Amino acid sequence: MQVNIDKVEYEIVARRKTVKPNLANIYKTEPRPQTKELDIFPYTDRTLIDYNQYHKYIGHAGVKYSMAIQATRGCPYKCFYCDIYKTSENHNRRSTKHFFNEVRRLADIGVKRFEFIDDIFNVNRKSCKEFFELVIKHNLNVKFFFPTGLKGDLLDQELIDLMVEGGSIGLNLSLEHASPRMQKIMRKGLNVEKFHDVLTYITNKYPEVNLTLNAMHGFPTETEEEAMMTLNFIKSIKWIDFPYLHNVRIFPGTELEHFALEAGIPKEMIKESQDMSYHELSPTLPFSTKFTMAVRTSFVQEYVFNKERLMSRLPYQMMHFTEDELNQKYNSYFPTPKIKSFNDFLDYAKIDRNKLEVRECLDEESVRIPNLKSKLENIFPKKNSTKQKNRFNLFLIDLSTYFSSDSDSRQYNVLEPPLGLMALETFLNTKLKDNIEINITKSLIDFDSFKELLDLIVEFKPDLIGIRAMTFYSGFFHEGVAYLRDKGIKTPIIAGGPYPTASYHDILKDKNIDVCAIAEGEFTLLEFINAMIENGKQLPNFKALKKIKGIAFSHENKTNASKGIASIPVSGIIPETINKV
């Protein structure tokens, strides 16, 4: 089907420059098998970061003072707009007892809010039931938020009842699209009718539960009639607390990108849209500007700021969220922040506070965790040991939050503790003990500019830099790496996370990146570090690199050439286990 793409004018926000990649020969080693028994990994050491710094901000679940938990890895579904399944093709789960004990030990020190950040939590219904039965049995008295990770049509009344009794108060469910044709194309496999029944059941029986619904607008080949099906689906539910109708973003390495190209959308338009906010009107949208704006106006005015909905839902929202949290949630519906206080929001919505059943929002002090740092140190005591003089220094960076200078134009920033990097450091510390020193840093928290990041690196003197990269922040990632190289940082750089896993062939065209870690990182990074140690803390040569499962690297990068990779002859030594891309 030929896509009719009208030329649109969209709001220009702060745009990050993208580093133009260089051509390179890229090699991918044999894939590393997924870890099936996740209980082998130690509980993540929560003392590795300063939670007091993170709790100043609102996290992924839309709340402060929460602790993130991951019970599973991977997703068995293969939605064409997503690249998550490429990181873990199989869905593996910690034992119920294992992740329950992690929740319990944190609840015992006063943590009151937990968020599950699984890609999909409720695939295993039995385990899900067992967990909430344990929570109820032990009377944990905590609240659970699911900002991701719940498949709506896998829920049923029995499980919903159990989850709510066990403290589940924030449920985020994804529709994406109400059109049967679009559901089939995107391979989401959602039973839309059953999904509607689930939403209706929750809203009718459990008004205290805060529902978030995710939907998308503007897939390639989507028609106006199909777009209205999604809008009407949302309007049919009374009432969803925080519904979102995102403009579609086409990320590199996804099957959606290939679908868009086949549908006639130029590559240049796709690239232009990838770093845009969800509020901006992407040139890839298959509708006129007039139609999309009409849909968004109807969605916001007739549903989100519908006075009947607000009068019904605000009392429950105010019971479970602080003023700051609610302000951010409602600000997210505007291209730029308009709400500076909760009173501003009420004035904007033309609501008299005195007419609400609940007058005040949740007191922040009621969810604050007193003396959290010292309590965590009791759970994760430090060993009295002296690091080896010749220890390996690893500098881990999380580039998944923009700097404060961008905050006004980026409403979908979330600021989560880098749980994945913390898990990596915990694992490496157990394996390498006194022979390694690791420093975790996160953008906005530990550095608020690339200059500040540079200063931290110079001070730490790392032997290796590891960067967690998200597809949504790909431009930010490349800009940061380019800055470091331009300032003289020659330390080897290995990139990991969803973006390198899904798009390593694109990343490695950037001359500044040495290696990509694909999929799970624990054992891959351990082997890579050991190989560097054996090579005098220098990048291993080609012969050594090809033995490490789960990586990809470029043979022609200038950074590699200075470390000996490009000096090894290519022809005649590439085994069958190496795939040339």
Number of C-alpha atoms within 10 A of each C-alpha: 8 11 18 17 17 13 13 15 11 12 12 11 15 14 14 15 11 15 18 10 14 14 14 17 14 22 22 25 22 17 15 17 12 18 17 13 11 16 16 10 15 12 16 19 19 20 19 20 18 14 17 13 11 18 19 12 18 20 22 22 25 20 24 21 21 26 22 22 17 18 21 22 26 22 22 16 16 17 20 17 21 19 22 23 22 20 22 21 17 16 19 19 23 19 15 18 14 16 18 18 14 14 19 18 13 19 17 11 17 17 22 20 25 23 23 22 22 21 21 22 24 19 18 13 13 11 17 16 19 15 21 21 16 17 21 16 10 10 12 16 14 18 18 23 23 24 21 21 21 21 19 23 20 16 17 15 12 9 17 17 14 19 20 19 14 23 21 23 21 23 21 20 22 21 23 21 28 24 19 14 12 19 18 12 14 19 14 19 14 20 15 18 10 15 20 18 16 19 20 17 15 21 19 12 10 14 19 18 21 23 21 18 19 17 20 20 26 23 23 27 20 18 17 16 9 19 22 16 16 19 21 13 16 23 17 12 15 16 24 24 23 17 22 21 24 18 22 23 26 27 23 22 21 18 18 22 21 15 19 19 14 14 15 16 22 13 13 10 14 20 17 14 20 20 22 21 24 20 22 17 24 26 22 30 27 23 26 17 19 9 13 19 13 11 17 18 13 14 20 16 12 14 22 22 17 13 15 12 16 19 17 16 21 17 18 18 22 19 15 21 21 21 19 19 24 23 20 21 18 17 17 21 21 13 17 15 17 16 20 12 14 20 15 13 17 14 13 12 15 11 15 12 15 8 9 15 13 14 14 14 20 18 14 14 9 9 19 17 18 12 11 18 15 13 17 18 14 12 14 15 12 9 8 6 8 8 13 12 9 9 16 22 19 20 21 25 21 24 21 24 22 18 18 13 12 15 15 12 18 23 20 14 18 16 22 19 23 20 20 17 26 22 20 21 23 21 21 20 15 11 12 15 16 17 16 19 19 20 19 18 22 23 20 18 17 16 16 16 15 16 14 12 19 18 11 17 18 10 8 14 14 20 21 23 19 22 26 22 22 21 22 19 17 23 17 23 23 21 15 19 20 17 16 18 16 11 11 9 16 17 19 21 23 22 27 26 23 25 29 29 29 24 19 26 22 17 27 28 21 21 22 25 23 27 27 27 29 28 27 23 21 19 17 17 21 17 16 23 24 14 20 21 16 13 13 10 17 17 28 22 19 20 13 15 21 22 16 22 22 22 29 32 28 28 23 20 23 16 22 26 16 12 17 15 25 18 14 13 11 12 6 6 12 16 9 9 14 18 13 13 10
